[in-house]
């Protein structure tokens, strides 16, 4: 399995730190807002195509959650 990049590790650490400080019932809303703002920022910084690709990857990851890995 490929090792996550420094950026992925940093992003994961930042999100985990914020989630530890939030009430359990509010983490879903926070993550949805984070995704929305991240995609909007990516569209501004890198264009609509990059933002669309990121959304596709998020949706693909969400759809595969809980599925057994393919052989």
PyMOL commands that set and color helices and strands:
alter all, ss='L'
color gray80, all
select helices_A, chain A and resi 6-20+24-46+48-64
alter helices_A, ss='H'
color red, helices_A
deselect
rebuild
show_as cartoon
